[in-house]
Structure formats: structure tokens, C-alpha cells
Amino acid sequence: MKNDANIETIIKEVSNRLSKYLEENNNRKTHERFTILEEIYRNQKHFDAESLYLKMKKNSYSVSRATVYNTLDVLLECGLIKKHNFGEHIFYFEKTHGFPLHFHLVCTKCKAINEFEDMQILNLAEQYSNSISFRLNDLSLNLYGLCDLCQKA
């Protein structure tokens, strides 16, 4: 778990990165975009757009559904979040900056998502990519099965 001082540093870094991206692409720097970014980096693990919107409304943030969806697109474009499809016809997002590359174990029954890090997988992917002169930009691995609780049920 990241400590509070580290989270504050990460939020400052991602806010600066978003600000620079918006300037370079002639987009407006709105309070809502930065509020959504901060909400994601403070509180979210894996989330979908609708649950993020509902949580923000519940917490009395003044953002529209369209603003949430549009901001997620901007955050994807500037690399501050990543988009996943875990096979449920719903896209999930997660923050990327300041967090290590990891992989997912997805329970096909309860939909729980567990993360794990494995340098051997990363090294193997890099070795193979290099052997065929392929430049690896990103790596995603999702393993599907039943979690311990669902196996016991």
C-alpha cells in the first residue's frame, strides 16, 4: 500500500503530466478533469466508468456522466490510466503512473480481480520480443479461473 506522502507525490506528478498533455493538445484545463484524476489516483483500484461516475455523484462532486467518460478518454490518451476488458462486456480502468507492471487473476464466478507481479514473465516477453526485433511497448496478462472462495462454494 502506498503511504500518504507517496500518494501526494504521485498526484502532483500525474496532475503535472495531465496539465502538460492538455496544453500540448490545446485542450481546456478544467477543475473537473483534475478532480476526476485525483479521485482515481486516491481511491480507485480497478473501476468502470459508470461506478466512478456514481461514486463521484455520491460524494457530491459536480461532474456529469459525459465529463467522466470524456476525461477517461483523455487520461487513456496521455497514458495515466489503462483500459482492460476482463470478459464481462464492461471495460475496467486502472491507474498506471507510479505503480509497477503487474498481471491479473480474474475469477470467472465472483469477478474478483487479484494482481501479481512476476519479473520472469516480463523478462520472457522482452527476450522473445528482442529475438524477433519487436519493440515491446506494454504487456498485459489476464489469467481466468476460480478464486479460493468460489472453489469452496
C-alpha positions in Angstrom: 0.0 0.0 0.0 1.3 3.4 -0.9 1.8 5.8 2.0 0.1 9.3 2.1 3.3 11.2 1.3 3.9 8.9 -1.7 0.3 9.3 -2.9 0.6 13.1 -2.7 3.8 13.0 -4.8 2.1 10.7 -7.4 -0.9 13.0 -7.6 1.3 16.0 -8.1 3.2 14.2 -10.9 0.1 13.0 -12.7 -1.5 16.4 -12.4 1.5 18.0 -14.0 1.5 15.3 -16.7 -2.1 15.9 -17.4 -1.6 19.7 -17.5 1.2 19.4 -19.9 -0.8 17.0 -22.1 -3.8 19.4 -22.2 -1.5 22.3 -23.1 0.2 20.4 -25.9 -3.1 19.3 -27.4 -4.9 22.7 -27.0 -7.5 21.2 -24.5 -9.0 23.1 -21.7 -7.7 22.6 -18.2 -10.9 22.2 -16.2 -11.3 21.6 -12.5 -13.5 18.6 -13.2 -10.7 16.8 -15.1 -8.3 17.2 -12.3 -10.9 16.2 -9.7 -11.6 13.0 -11.6 -7.8 12.3 -11.9 -7.3 12.8 -8.2 -10.3 10.6 -7.3 -8.8 7.8 -9.5 -5.4 8.1 -8.0 -6.5 8.4 -4.4 -9.3 5.8 -4.2 -9.7 3.5 -7.2 -8.2 0.2 -8.0 -10.0 -1.4 -10.9 -13.1 0.6 -11.8 -15.6 1.1 -14.6 -16.7 4.4 -15.9 -20.2 4.2 -14.5 -19.2 3.2 -11.0 -16.7 6.1 -11.0 -19.4 8.5 -12.0 -21.8 7.2 -9.4 -19.2 7.4 -6.6 -18.3 10.9 -7.6 -22.0 12.0 -7.5 -22.5 10.2 -4.2 -19.5 12.2 -2.8 -21.1 15.4 -4.0 -18.8 16.2 -6.9 -20.4 18.2 -9.6 -19.5 16.2 -12.7 -21.6 15.0 -15.5 -21.5 11.4 -16.8 -20.2 12.8 -20.2 -17.4 14.6 -18.4 -16.3 11.4 -16.6 -16.4 9.4 -19.9 -14.6 12.2 -21.8 -12.0 12.6 -19.1 -11.3 8.8 -19.1 -10.6 9.1 -22.8 -8.1 11.9 -22.2 -6.4 10.0 -19.4 -6.1 7.0 -21.6 -4.6 9.1 -24.4 -1.9 10.6 -22.1 -1.1 7.2 -20.5 -2.3 7.9 -17.0 -4.8 5.0 -16.9 -5.0 1.7 -18.7 -8.1 0.0 -20.1 -8.9 -3.7 -19.6 -11.7 -6.0 -20.8 -12.0 -8.9 -18.4 -14.6 -10.6 -20.5 -17.8 -9.1 -19.0 -18.7 -6.6 -21.7 -17.6 -3.8 -19.3 -14.3 -2.0 -19.6 -12.3 -1.6 -16.5 -9.6 1.0 -15.9 -6.7 1.3 -13.6 -4.0 3.9 -12.8 -0.6 3.4 -14.3 1.8 6.1 -13.1 3.8 5.2 -10.0 2.5 1.6 -9.9 4.5 -1.4 -11.0 3.7 -3.5 -14.0 1.5 -6.3 -12.9 -0.8 -9.1 -14.1 -4.3 -10.1 -13.2 -6.0 -13.3 -11.9 -9.7 -12.9 -12.7 -12.4 -15.1 -11.0 -14.9 -16.1 -13.6 -17.6 -16.6 -11.0 -17.4 -13.7 -8.5 -15.4 -11.4 -10.8 -12.7 -10.7 -8.2 -9.5 -9.3 -9.6 -6.2 -10.1 -7.9 -2.9 -8.7 -9.1 0.5 -10.2 -9.1 4.0 -9.2 -10.2 6.4 -11.5 -11.9 9.7 -10.4 -13.3 10.2 -13.8 -15.1 7.1 -13.2 -17.3 8.3 -9.7 -18.1 11.8 -11.0 -18.9 10.5 -13.8 -21.0 8.3 -11.3 -23.0 11.3 -9.0 -23.5 13.6 -11.8 -24.6 11.1 -13.1 -27.1 10.3 -9.6 -28.4 14.1 -8.9 -28.9 14.6 -12.2 -30.7 12.2 -11.1 -33.4 13.1 -7.4 -33.4 9.8 -6.4 -31.9 9.7 -3.3 -29.8 7.6 -4.1 -26.7 5.6 -1.0 -25.5 3.3 -2.7 -23.0 2.4 -6.1 -21.6 -0.9 -7.4 -20.4 -1.7 -10.8 -19.0 -5.0 -11.9 -17.6 -5.5 -15.4 -16.2 -9.0 -16.6 -15.7 -10.3 -19.3 -13.3 -11.9 -19.7 -9.9 -10.7 -18.0 -6.7 -10.3 -19.9 -3.5 -13.7 -18.9 -2.1 -15.6 -19.8 -5.3 -13.8 -23.2 -5.5 -15.0 -23.9 -1.9 -18.6 -22.9 -2.7 
